[in-house]
Amino acid sequence: MSRLTHILFFLLYAMSALVASLAMVRFFEISSSIASLFGTLALLASAQIHALLGRASQQMKLEKRVEVLRKANLALTDEITTIHAGMTAMSKAVAEEAVRRDEVIVSEVQALEHVIEKMEGSFSSRMAEAARSANTATLPPAEANDRHILLTLVREALEAGRVELHLQPIVSLPQRKTYFYESFTRLRDQDGNVIMPAEFLKVAESAGLMTVVDNLLLFRCVQIVRRLTEKERQVGMVCNISPLSLKDESFFPQFLDFMRQNADLSGSVIFEIGQQDFEDRGIIEARNMARLADFGFRFSIDKVQSLDFDAKDMQRAGVKFFKASGELLTTAAKAMPDAALPAAPDIRIADIGRYLARHGIELIGEKIEDEATVLELLDLDAGYAQGHLFGPPSPIREEFLAESDDAFKIAV
């Protein structure tokens, strides 16, 4: 009870005692002093009884509170026990997962070493063949000499392992969040000078070294994606693969087996092939692409020279991305805004993004260098963009191989 309530009760008891005293004097002819004494005793007795009842009520409330607190304490104890058991189980699961990941990594390294070991003989023979072809005098002397020098530099760079992996971001539109990196191979001579792809590809293809280059690039991409997966980074890798590698009888079966063992990375590894190479692919290349697609891997079409493409054929082949330069896309859209796509007479060029999307293919605008082109790509419903505006190809930092979550950065 509140203090006011106690006061009101006391006044009630006092009034009752006064009334009783006056009644005794009036009706029982008892002296006023005795009646006053009786009234006082009655008032004290009432106050004492009230106090006893109040303490009893307070005691009951206190006991109820103690009981509530006891039950709450028991519930809290049970909850703490449950949490502790859960944390113990979680700690055990984390430890088991760490052991499992270590076993997986060891297994993958062993598999990679096995694949490389099996292919060393092929690599050596390719290098030897390249050396012989460099000495084949089937070209004019000046051109043959330049080719011999360049091929020698390429062969020495591959043998010495002077191969760098450069990455360029592919961002989503309009958010500009990096979802993929395209990988590029760069070779260096013994003086550290970079041999650009435009220089070494023309001799590597003719000398049969493209499978060596593809191996170094593709296995490295898988290694990087595996590390990103361990760090729960949702970033994919676009890796170029040549038609020569797709039909190489010594390279592809072993590479296919390696990719089968890494099929859990199918959502993060995209194989890229040129438009002309895709359209000119033979039975062997088409069959090997289908085998990769069976494991869940998808493809990207680049080096697009024409918007005359068969979207249904690309969809059947497992193509997920169609990469055309921003200049090609915007020039075609501006020059003939109402013109139709060559292979789809009912589709306007301006609707190319939506048309590809209906076939499960995303449009990527590449070689983007200014904001105006980005706005035009958005009008074409391009889902992604790539170019120096978002970052040039840059070498991957060696510290990426460290355990830090911040290690995956590219040098600028």
TORKOL-4160 file (C-alpha; in steps of 0.2 Angstrom, whole numbers, padded with zeros to 4 digits, m for minus):
412
<pt num="1" X="0000" Y="0000" Z="0000"/>
<pt num="2" X="0005" Y="0018" Z="m0003"/>
<pt num="3" X="0009" Y="0030" Z="0012"/>
<pt num="4" X="m0008" Y="0039" Z="0008"/>
<pt num="5" X="m0018" Y="0023" Z="0010"/>
<pt num="6" X="m0010" Y="0020" Z="0027"/>
<pt num="7" X="m0014" Y="0037" Z="0033"/>
<pt num="8" X="m0032" Y="0035" Z="0027"/>
<pt num="9" X="m0033" Y="0019" Z="0037"/>
<pt num="10" X="m0026" Y="0027" Z="0052"/>
<pt num="11" X="m0038" Y="0041" Z="0052"/>
<pt num="12" X="m0052" Y="0028" Z="0050"/>
<pt num="13" X="m0046" Y="0019" Z="0065"/>
<pt num="14" X="m0045" Y="0035" Z="0075"/>
<pt num="15" X="m0062" Y="0040" Z="0070"/>
<pt num="16" X="m0069" Y="0023" Z="0074"/>
<pt num="17" X="m0061" Y="0024" Z="0091"/>
<pt num="18" X="m0068" Y="0041" Z="0094"/>
<pt num="19" X="m0085" Y="0036" Z="0090"/>
<pt num="20" X="m0084" Y="0021" Z="0101"/>
<pt num="21" X="m0078" Y="0032" Z="0116"/>
<pt num="22" X="m0092" Y="0044" Z="0113"/>
<pt num="23" X="m0105" Y="0030" Z="0112"/>
<pt num="24" X="m0098" Y="0023" Z="0129"/>
<pt num="25" X="m0100" Y="0040" Z="0137"/>
<pt num="26" X="m0117" Y="0043" Z="0131"/>
<pt num="27" X="m0126" Y="0026" Z="0131"/>
<pt num="28" X="m0116" Y="0017" Z="0145"/>
<pt num="29" X="m0113" Y="0032" Z="0156"/>
<pt num="30" X="m0095" Y="0028" Z="0157"/>
<pt num="31" X="m0083" Y="0041" Z="0162"/>
<pt num="32" X="m0075" Y="0051" Z="0149"/>
<pt num="33" X="m0057" Y="0046" Z="0155"/>
<pt num="34" X="m0061" Y="0028" Z="0154"/>
<pt num="35" X="m0069" Y="0029" Z="0137"/>
<pt num="36" X="m0054" Y="0039" Z="0131"/>
<pt num="37" X="m0042" Y="0025" Z="0137"/>
<pt num="38" X="m0053" Y="0012" Z="0129"/>
<pt num="39" X="m0053" Y="0022" Z="0113"/>
<pt num="40" X="m0034" Y="0024" Z="0113"/>
<pt num="41" X="m0032" Y="0005" Z="0116"/>
<pt num="42" X="m0044" Y="0001" Z="0102"/>
<pt num="43" X="m0034" Y="0013" Z="0091"/>
<pt num="44" X="m0017" Y="0005" Z="0095"/>
<pt num="45" X="m0024" Y="m0012" Z="0093"/>
<pt num="46" X="m0032" Y="m0008" Z="0076"/>
<pt num="47" X="m0015" Y="0000" Z="0071"/>
<pt num="48" X="m0006" Y="m0016" Z="0077"/>
<pt num="49" X="m0017" Y="m0027" Z="0067"/>
<pt num="50" X="m0016" Y="m0016" Z="0052"/>
<pt num="51" X="0003" Y="m0017" Z="0053"/>
<pt num="52" X="0003" Y="m0036" Z="0055"/>
<pt num="53" X="m0008" Y="m0038" Z="0040"/>
<pt num="54" X="0003" Y="m0026" Z="0030"/>
<pt num="55" X="0019" Y="m0036" Z="0035"/>
<pt num="56" X="0010" Y="m0052" Z="0030"/>
<pt num="57" X="0005" Y="m0045" Z="0013"/>
<pt num="58" X="0022" Y="m0038" Z="0010"/>
<pt num="59" X="0030" Y="m0055" Z="0015"/>
<pt num="60" X="0018" Y="m0064" Z="0003"/>
<pt num="61" X="0023" Y="m0052" Z="m0011"/>
<pt num="62" X="0042" Y="m0054" Z="m0007"/>
<pt num="63" X="0040" Y="m0073" Z="m0007"/>
<pt num="64" X="0031" Y="m0072" Z="m0024"/>
<pt num="65" X="0045" Y="m0061" Z="m0031"/>
<pt num="66" X="0058" Y="m0073" Z="m0024"/>
<pt num="67" X="0049" Y="m0087" Z="m0033"/>
<pt num="68" X="0049" Y="m0078" Z="m0049"/>
<pt num="69" X="0067" Y="m0073" Z="m0048"/>
<pt num="70" X="0071" Y="m0092" Z="m0043"/>
<pt num="71" X="0062" Y="m0098" Z="m0059"/>
<pt num="72" X="0070" Y="m0084" Z="m0069"/>
<pt num="73" X="0087" Y="m0089" Z="m0063"/>
<pt num="74" X="0083" Y="m0108" Z="m0067"/>
<pt num="75" X="0078" Y="m0103" Z="m0084"/>
<pt num="76" X="0093" Y="m0092" Z="m0087"/>
<pt num="77" X="0104" Y="m0106" Z="m0080"/>
<pt num="78" X="0096" Y="m0118" Z="m0093"/>
<pt num="79" X="0098" Y="m0106" Z="m0107"/>
<pt num="80" X="0117" Y="m0103" Z="m0102"/>
<pt num="81" X="0119" Y="m0122" Z="m0102"/>
<pt num="82" X="0111" Y="m0123" Z="m0119"/>
<pt num="83" X="0121" Y="m0109" Z="m0126"/>
<pt num="84" X="0137" Y="m0117" Z="m0119"/>
<pt num="85" X="0132" Y="m0133" Z="m0127"/>
<pt num="86" X="0129" Y="m0124" Z="m0144"/>
<pt num="87" X="0146" Y="m0115" Z="m0143"/>
<pt num="88" X="0154" Y="m0131" Z="m0139"/>
<pt num="89" X="0146" Y="m0140" Z="m0154"/>
<pt num="90" X="0150" Y="m0125" Z="m0165"/>
<pt num="91" X="0168" Y="m0125" Z="m0160"/>
<pt num="92" X="0169" Y="m0143" Z="m0164"/>
<pt num="93" X="0161" Y="m0140" Z="m0181"/>
<pt num="94" X="0173" Y="m0126" Z="m0185"/>
<pt num="95" X="0187" Y="m0137" Z="m0180"/>
<pt num="96" X="0181" Y="m0151" Z="m0191"/>
<pt num="97" X="0177" Y="m0139" Z="m0205"/>
<pt num="98" X="0195" Y="m0132" Z="m0204"/>
<pt num="99" X="0202" Y="m0150" Z="m0204"/>
<pt num="100" X="0191" Y="m0154" Z="m0219"/>
<pt num="101" X="0196" Y="m0138" Z="m0229"/>
<pt num="102" X="0214" Y="m0142" Z="m0225"/>
<pt num="103" X="0211" Y="m0160" Z="m0232"/>
<pt num="104" X="0202" Y="m0152" Z="m0247"/>
<pt num="105" X="0217" Y="m0140" Z="m0250"/>
<pt num="106" X="0230" Y="m0154" Z="m0249"/>
<pt num="107" X="0219" Y="m0165" Z="m0260"/>
<pt num="108" X="0218" Y="m0151" Z="m0273"/>
<pt num="109" X="0237" Y="m0147" Z="m0272"/>
<pt num="110" X="0240" Y="m0165" Z="m0275"/>
<pt num="111" X="0228" Y="m0166" Z="m0289"/>
<pt num="112" X="0236" Y="m0151" Z="m0297"/>
<pt num="113" X="0253" Y="m0158" Z="m0295"/>
<pt num="114" X="0248" Y="m0174" Z="m0302"/>
<pt num="115" X="0240" Y="m0165" Z="m0317"/>
<pt num="116" X="0256" Y="m0155" Z="m0320"/>
<pt num="117" X="0267" Y="m0170" Z="m0318"/>
<pt num="118" X="0257" Y="m0179" Z="m0331"/>
<pt num="119" X="0259" Y="m0164" Z="m0343"/>
<pt num="120" X="0277" Y="m0161" Z="m0340"/>
<pt num="121" X="0282" Y="m0172" Z="m0354"/>
<pt num="122" X="0269" Y="m0164" Z="m0365"/>
<pt num="123" X="0276" Y="m0147" Z="m0360"/>
<pt num="124" X="0294" Y="m0152" Z="m0364"/>
<pt num="125" X="0289" Y="m0159" Z="m0381"/>
<pt num="126" X="0280" Y="m0143" Z="m0385"/>
<pt num="127" X="0295" Y="m0132" Z="m0380"/>
<pt num="128" X="0306" Y="m0143" Z="m0390"/>
<pt num="129" X="0295" Y="m0142" Z="m0405"/>
<pt num="130" X="0294" Y="m0123" Z="m0403"/>
<pt num="131" X="0313" Y="m0123" Z="m0403"/>
<pt num="132" X="0313" Y="m0133" Z="m0419"/>
<pt num="133" X="0300" Y="m0122" Z="m0427"/>
<pt num="134" X="0309" Y="m0106" Z="m0423"/>
<pt num="135" X="0324" Y="m0113" Z="m0434"/>
<pt num="136" X="0312" Y="m0118" Z="m0448"/>
<pt num="137" X="0317" Y="m0106" Z="m0463"/>
<pt num="138" X="0300" Y="m0105" Z="m0471"/>
<pt num="139" X="0298" Y="m0086" Z="m0470"/>
<pt num="140" X="0308" Y="m0072" Z="m0477"/>
<pt num="141" X="0324" Y="m0070" Z="m0468"/>
<pt num="142" X="0320" Y="m0053" Z="m0459"/>
<pt num="143" X="0303" Y="m0060" Z="m0453"/>
<pt num="144" X="0310" Y="m0077" Z="m0449"/>
<pt num="145" X="0324" Y="m0069" Z="m0438"/>
<pt num="146" X="0311" Y="m0058" Z="m0429"/>
<pt num="147" X="0300" Y="m0073" Z="m0426"/>
<pt num="148" X="0314" Y="m0083" Z="m0420"/>
<pt num="149" X="0319" Y="m0070" Z="m0408"/>
<pt num="150" X="0302" Y="m0068" Z="m0401"/>
<pt num="151" X="0298" Y="m0086" Z="m0400"/>
<pt num="152" X="0314" Y="m0089" Z="m0391"/>
<pt num="153" X="0309" Y="m0075" Z="m0378"/>
<pt num="154" X="0292" Y="m0083" Z="m0376"/>
<pt num="155" X="0299" Y="m0101" Z="m0374"/>
<pt num="156" X="0312" Y="m0094" Z="m0361"/>
<pt num="157" X="0299" Y="m0085" Z="m0351"/>
<pt num="158" X="0288" Y="m0100" Z="m0350"/>
<pt num="159" X="0302" Y="m0112" Z="m0345"/>
<pt num="160" X="0308" Y="m0099" Z="m0332"/>
<pt num="161" X="0291" Y="m0096" Z="m0325"/>
<pt num="162" X="0291" Y="m0078" Z="m0329"/>
<pt num="163" X="0272" Y="m0078" Z="m0331"/>
<pt num="164" X="0261" Y="m0065" Z="m0323"/>
<pt num="165" X="0242" Y="m0065" Z="m0320"/>
<pt num="166" X="0234" Y="m0048" Z="m0323"/>
<pt num="167" X="0216" Y="m0045" Z="m0318"/>
<pt num="168" X="0203" Y="m0032" Z="m0324"/>
<pt num="169" X="0187" Y="m0029" Z="m0314"/>
<pt num="170" X="0170" Y="m0032" Z="m0322"/>
<pt num="171" X="0157" Y="m0022" Z="m0313"/>
<pt num="172" X="0138" Y="m0023" Z="m0312"/>
<pt num="173" X="0127" Y="m0009" Z="m0319"/>
<pt num="174" X="0122" Y="0003" Z="m0312"/>
<pt num="175" X="0129" Y="m0001" Z="m0295"/>
<pt num="176" X="0147" Y="m0003" Z="m0301"/>
<pt num="177" X="0150" Y="m0017" Z="m0289"/>
<pt num="178" X="0164" Y="m0029" Z="m0295"/>
<pt num="179" X="0157" Y="m0046" Z="m0298"/>
<pt num="180" X="0170" Y="m0054" Z="m0309"/>
<pt num="181" X="0188" Y="m0051" Z="m0314"/>
<pt num="182" X="0195" Y="m0056" Z="m0331"/>
<pt num="183" X="0212" Y="m0063" Z="m0331"/>
<pt num="184" X="0226" Y="m0059" Z="m0343"/>
<pt num="185" X="0243" Y="m0068" Z="m0346"/>
<pt num="186" X="0258" Y="m0057" Z="m0347"/>
<pt num="187" X="0276" Y="m0064" Z="m0350"/>
<pt num="188" X="0292" Y="m0055" Z="m0345"/>
<pt num="189" X="0309" Y="m0057" Z="m0353"/>
<pt num="190" X="0325" Y="m0060" Z="m0343"/>
<pt num="191" X="0327" Y="m0041" Z="m0341"/>
<pt num="192" X="0309" Y="m0039" Z="m0334"/>
<pt num="193" X="0301" Y="m0031" Z="m0349"/>
<pt num="194" X="0283" Y="m0036" Z="m0353"/>
<pt num="195" X="0279" Y="m0046" Z="m0368"/>
<pt num="196" X="0261" Y="m0041" Z="m0372"/>
<pt num="197" X="0249" Y="m0054" Z="m0379"/>
<pt num="198" X="0248" Y="m0046" Z="m0396"/>
<pt num="199" X="0266" Y="m0050" Z="m0398"/>
<pt num="200" X="0268" Y="m0068" Z="m0390"/>
<pt num="201" X="0251" Y="m0075" Z="m0395"/>
<pt num="202" X="0255" Y="m0075" Z="m0414"/>
<pt num="203" X="0270" Y="m0085" Z="m0412"/>
<pt num="204" X="0264" Y="m0096" Z="m0397"/>
<pt num="205" X="0249" Y="m0102" Z="m0408"/>
<pt num="206" X="0260" Y="m0107" Z="m0423"/>
<pt num="207" X="0272" Y="m0115" Z="m0412"/>
<pt num="208" X="0259" Y="m0125" Z="m0402"/>
<pt num="209" X="0263" Y="m0117" Z="m0386"/>
<pt num="210" X="0245" Y="m0110" Z="m0383"/>
<pt num="211" X="0241" Y="m0125" Z="m0372"/>
<pt num="212" X="0255" Y="m0121" Z="m0361"/>
<pt num="213" X="0250" Y="m0103" Z="m0359"/>
<pt num="214" X="0231" Y="m0109" Z="m0356"/>
<pt num="215" X="0237" Y="m0121" Z="m0343"/>
<pt num="216" X="0247" Y="m0108" Z="m0333"/>
<pt num="217" X="0232" Y="m0096" Z="m0334"/>
<pt num="218" X="0218" Y="m0108" Z="m0331"/>
<pt num="219" X="0226" Y="m0117" Z="m0316"/>
<pt num="220" X="0231" Y="m0101" Z="m0308"/>
<pt num="221" X="0213" Y="m0094" Z="m0310"/>
<pt num="222" X="0206" Y="m0110" Z="m0302"/>
<pt num="223" X="0218" Y="m0107" Z="m0287"/>
<pt num="224" X="0213" Y="m0089" Z="m0285"/>
<pt num="225" X="0194" Y="m0093" Z="m0286"/>
<pt num="226" X="0197" Y="m0107" Z="m0273"/>
<pt num="227" X="0206" Y="m0095" Z="m0261"/>
<pt num="228" X="0191" Y="m0083" Z="m0263"/>
<pt num="229" X="0179" Y="m0096" Z="m0260"/>
<pt num="230" X="0188" Y="m0100" Z="m0244"/>
<pt num="231" X="0187" Y="m0082" Z="m0239"/>
<pt num="232" X="0168" Y="m0082" Z="m0244"/>
<pt num="233" X="0171" Y="m0069" Z="m0257"/>
<pt num="234" X="0158" Y="m0069" Z="m0270"/>
<pt num="235" X="0169" Y="m0064" Z="m0285"/>
<pt num="236" X="0171" Y="m0074" Z="m0301"/>
<pt num="237" X="0185" Y="m0076" Z="m0313"/>
<pt num="238" X="0184" Y="m0075" Z="m0332"/>
<pt num="239" X="0198" Y="m0086" Z="m0340"/>
<pt num="240" X="0202" Y="m0086" Z="m0359"/>
<pt num="241" X="0203" Y="m0103" Z="m0367"/>
<pt num="242" X="0209" Y="m0105" Z="m0385"/>
<pt num="243" X="0201" Y="m0117" Z="m0397"/>
<pt num="244" X="0218" Y="m0125" Z="m0399"/>
<pt num="245" X="0217" Y="m0130" Z="m0381"/>
<pt num="246" X="0199" Y="m0136" Z="m0383"/>
<pt num="247" X="0204" Y="m0148" Z="m0396"/>
<pt num="248" X="0221" Y="m0153" Z="m0390"/>
<pt num="249" X="0220" Y="m0172" Z="m0386"/>
<pt num="250" X="0234" Y="m0172" Z="m0373"/>
<pt num="251" X="0229" Y="m0156" Z="m0364"/>
<pt num="252" X="0210" Y="m0156" Z="m0363"/>
<pt num="253" X="0206" Y="m0173" Z="m0356"/>
<pt num="254" X="0218" Y="m0170" Z="m0341"/>
<pt num="255" X="0211" Y="m0152" Z="m0339"/>
<pt num="256" X="0193" Y="m0158" Z="m0340"/>
<pt num="257" X="0197" Y="m0171" Z="m0326"/>
<pt num="258" X="0204" Y="m0157" Z="m0315"/>
<pt num="259" X="0189" Y="m0146" Z="m0318"/>
<pt num="260" X="0178" Y="m0161" Z="m0314"/>
<pt num="261" X="0186" Y="m0162" Z="m0297"/>
<pt num="262" X="0183" Y="m0143" Z="m0295"/>
<pt num="263" X="0165" Y="m0143" Z="m0301"/>
<pt num="264" X="0160" Y="m0134" Z="m0285"/>
<pt num="265" X="0168" Y="m0118" Z="m0293"/>
<pt num="266" X="0157" Y="m0119" Z="m0308"/>
<pt num="267" X="0147" Y="m0104" Z="m0303"/>
<pt num="268" X="0163" Y="m0094" Z="m0301"/>
<pt num="269" X="0174" Y="m0099" Z="m0316"/>
<pt num="270" X="0169" Y="m0093" Z="m0333"/>
<pt num="271" X="0178" Y="m0098" Z="m0349"/>
<pt num="272" X="0180" Y="m0085" Z="m0363"/>
<pt num="273" X="0181" Y="m0088" Z="m0381"/>
<pt num="274" X="0181" Y="m0077" Z="m0396"/>
<pt num="275" X="0166" Y="m0074" Z="m0407"/>
<pt num="276" X="0174" Y="m0080" Z="m0423"/>
<pt num="277" X="0182" Y="m0095" Z="m0414"/>
<pt num="278" X="0165" Y="m0100" Z="m0406"/>
<pt num="279" X="0156" Y="m0099" Z="m0423"/>
<pt num="280" X="0170" Y="m0109" Z="m0432"/>
<pt num="281" X="0171" Y="m0122" Z="m0418"/>
<pt num="282" X="0171" Y="m0140" Z="m0424"/>
<pt num="283" X="0164" Y="m0156" Z="m0417"/>
<pt num="284" X="0178" Y="m0159" Z="m0405"/>
<pt num="285" X="0178" Y="m0141" Z="m0398"/>
<pt num="286" X="0159" Y="m0141" Z="m0397"/>
<pt num="287" X="0159" Y="m0158" Z="m0388"/>
<pt num="288" X="0173" Y="m0152" Z="m0376"/>
<pt num="289" X="0163" Y="m0136" Z="m0372"/>
<pt num="290" X="0148" Y="m0147" Z="m0369"/>
<pt num="291" X="0158" Y="m0158" Z="m0356"/>
<pt num="292" X="0163" Y="m0142" Z="m0347"/>
<pt num="293" X="0145" Y="m0136" Z="m0347"/>
<pt num="294" X="0139" Y="m0153" Z="m0340"/>
<pt num="295" X="0149" Y="m0149" Z="m0325"/>
<pt num="296" X="0140" Y="m0133" Z="m0323"/>
<pt num="297" X="0154" Y="m0121" Z="m0331"/>
<pt num="298" X="0148" Y="m0107" Z="m0342"/>
<pt num="299" X="0156" Y="m0097" Z="m0356"/>
<pt num="300" X="0158" Y="m0079" Z="m0362"/>
<pt num="301" X="0159" Y="m0073" Z="m0380"/>
<pt num="302" X="0172" Y="m0059" Z="m0382"/>
<pt num="303" X="0181" Y="m0051" Z="m0397"/>
<pt num="304" X="0164" Y="m0047" Z="m0404"/>
<pt num="305" X="0165" Y="m0040" Z="m0422"/>
<pt num="306" X="0147" Y="m0041" Z="m0427"/>
<pt num="307" X="0130" Y="m0041" Z="m0419"/>
<pt num="308" X="0125" Y="m0055" Z="m0431"/>
<pt num="309" X="0124" Y="m0069" Z="m0418"/>
<pt num="310" X="0113" Y="m0084" Z="m0415"/>
<pt num="311" X="0107" Y="m0082" Z="m0397"/>
<pt num="312" X="0098" Y="m0099" Z="m0397"/>
<pt num="313" X="0115" Y="m0108" Z="m0402"/>
<pt num="314" X="0124" Y="m0098" Z="m0388"/>
<pt num="315" X="0111" Y="m0103" Z="m0375"/>
<pt num="316" X="0112" Y="m0122" Z="m0380"/>
<pt num="317" X="0131" Y="m0121" Z="m0379"/>
<pt num="318" X="0131" Y="m0114" Z="m0361"/>
<pt num="319" X="0135" Y="m0096" Z="m0365"/>
<pt num="320" X="0131" Y="m0085" Z="m0350"/>
<pt num="321" X="0139" Y="m0068" Z="m0356"/>
<pt num="322" X="0141" Y="m0059" Z="m0373"/>
<pt num="323" X="0154" Y="m0046" Z="m0372"/>
<pt num="324" X="0155" Y="m0032" Z="m0385"/>
<pt num="325" X="0164" Y="m0016" Z="m0385"/>
<pt num="326" X="0155" Y="0000" Z="m0380"/>
<pt num="327" X="0159" Y="0008" Z="m0397"/>
<pt num="328" X="0152" Y="m0006" Z="m0407"/>
<pt num="329" X="0136" Y="m0006" Z="m0397"/>
<pt num="330" X="0133" Y="0012" Z="m0396"/>
<pt num="331" X="0138" Y="0016" Z="m0414"/>
<pt num="332" X="0125" Y="0003" Z="m0420"/>
<pt num="333" X="0112" Y="0009" Z="m0409"/>
<pt num="334" X="0114" Y="0027" Z="m0414"/>
<pt num="335" X="0117" Y="0024" Z="m0433"/>
<pt num="336" X="0101" Y="0013" Z="m0434"/>
<pt num="337" X="0090" Y="0015" Z="m0419"/>
<pt num="338" X="0076" Y="0006" Z="m0427"/>
<pt num="339" X="0086" Y="m0007" Z="m0436"/>
<pt num="340" X="0084" Y="m0025" Z="m0432"/>
<pt num="341" X="0097" Y="m0038" Z="m0427"/>
<pt num="342" X="0103" Y="m0048" Z="m0442"/>
<pt num="343" X="0098" Y="m0064" Z="m0434"/>
<pt num="344" X="0082" Y="m0058" Z="m0426"/>
<pt num="345" X="0072" Y="m0047" Z="m0438"/>
<pt num="346" X="0059" Y="m0044" Z="m0425"/>
<pt num="347" X="0071" Y="m0037" Z="m0412"/>
<pt num="348" X="0078" Y="m0019" Z="m0413"/>
<pt num="349" X="0097" Y="m0016" Z="m0410"/>
<pt num="350" X="0092" Y="m0005" Z="m0395"/>
<pt num="351" X="0083" Y="m0020" Z="m0387"/>
<pt num="352" X="0099" Y="m0031" Z="m0388"/>
<pt num="353" X="0101" Y="m0032" Z="m0369"/>
<pt num="354" X="0083" Y="m0038" Z="m0366"/>
<pt num="355" X="0084" Y="m0050" Z="m0381"/>
<pt num="356" X="0100" Y="m0059" Z="m0374"/>
<pt num="357" X="0092" Y="m0059" Z="m0356"/>
<pt num="358" X="0077" Y="m0069" Z="m0363"/>
<pt num="359" X="0090" Y="m0082" Z="m0368"/>
<pt num="360" X="0099" Y="m0082" Z="m0351"/>
<pt num="361" X="0114" Y="m0072" Z="m0358"/>
<pt num="362" X="0120" Y="m0056" Z="m0350"/>
<pt num="363" X="0127" Y="m0041" Z="m0360"/>
<pt num="364" X="0144" Y="m0034" Z="m0355"/>
<pt num="365" X="0150" Y="m0018" Z="m0363"/>
<pt num="366" X="0169" Y="m0018" Z="m0363"/>
<pt num="367" X="0183" Y="m0006" Z="m0367"/>
<pt num="368" X="0173" Y="0008" Z="m0358"/>
<pt num="369" X="0183" Y="0023" Z="m0355"/>
<pt num="370" X="0170" Y="0037" Z="m0351"/>
<pt num="371" X="0154" Y="0040" Z="m0342"/>
<pt num="372" X="0144" Y="0045" Z="m0358"/>
<pt num="373" X="0146" Y="0027" Z="m0364"/>
<pt num="374" X="0140" Y="0020" Z="m0347"/>
<pt num="375" X="0124" Y="0030" Z="m0349"/>
<pt num="376" X="0121" Y="0023" Z="m0367"/>
<pt num="377" X="0125" Y="0005" Z="m0360"/>
<pt num="378" X="0111" Y="0007" Z="m0347"/>
<pt num="379" X="0099" Y="0012" Z="m0361"/>
<pt num="380" X="0104" Y="m0004" Z="m0370"/>
<pt num="381" X="0100" Y="m0014" Z="m0353"/>
<pt num="382" X="0118" Y="m0020" Z="m0352"/>
<pt num="383" X="0120" Y="m0029" Z="m0335"/>
<pt num="384" X="0139" Y="m0027" Z="m0334"/>
<pt num="385" X="0154" Y="m0016" Z="m0340"/>
<pt num="386" X="0172" Y="m0017" Z="m0341"/>
<pt num="387" X="0186" Y="m0005" Z="m0346"/>
<pt num="388" X="0199" Y="0007" Z="m0340"/>
<pt num="389" X="0185" Y="0018" Z="m0332"/>
<pt num="390" X="0183" Y="0005" Z="m0319"/>
<pt num="391" X="0201" Y="m0001" Z="m0318"/>
<pt num="392" X="0215" Y="m0007" Z="m0330"/>
<pt num="393" X="0222" Y="m0024" Z="m0330"/>
<pt num="394" X="0234" Y="m0025" Z="m0315"/>
<pt num="395" X="0245" Y="m0038" Z="m0308"/>
<pt num="396" X="0239" Y="m0048" Z="m0293"/>
<pt num="397" X="0248" Y="m0045" Z="m0277"/>
<pt num="398" X="0259" Y="m0059" Z="m0271"/>
<pt num="399" X="0252" Y="m0056" Z="m0253"/>
<pt num="400" X="0235" Y="m0062" Z="m0260"/>
<pt num="401" X="0242" Y="m0080" Z="m0255"/>
<pt num="402" X="0243" Y="m0074" Z="m0237"/>
<pt num="403" X="0228" Y="m0077" Z="m0225"/>
<pt num="404" X="0223" Y="m0059" Z="m0223"/>
<pt num="405" X="0205" Y="m0055" Z="m0228"/>
<pt num="406" X="0212" Y="m0039" Z="m0236"/>
<pt num="407" X="0225" Y="m0048" Z="m0246"/>
<pt num="408" X="0215" Y="m0049" Z="m0262"/>
<pt num="409" X="0220" Y="m0033" Z="m0270"/>
<pt num="410" X="0228" Y="m0029" Z="m0287"/>
<pt num="411" X="0243" Y="m0018" Z="m0289"/>
<pt num="412" X="0240" Y="m0001" Z="m0296"/>
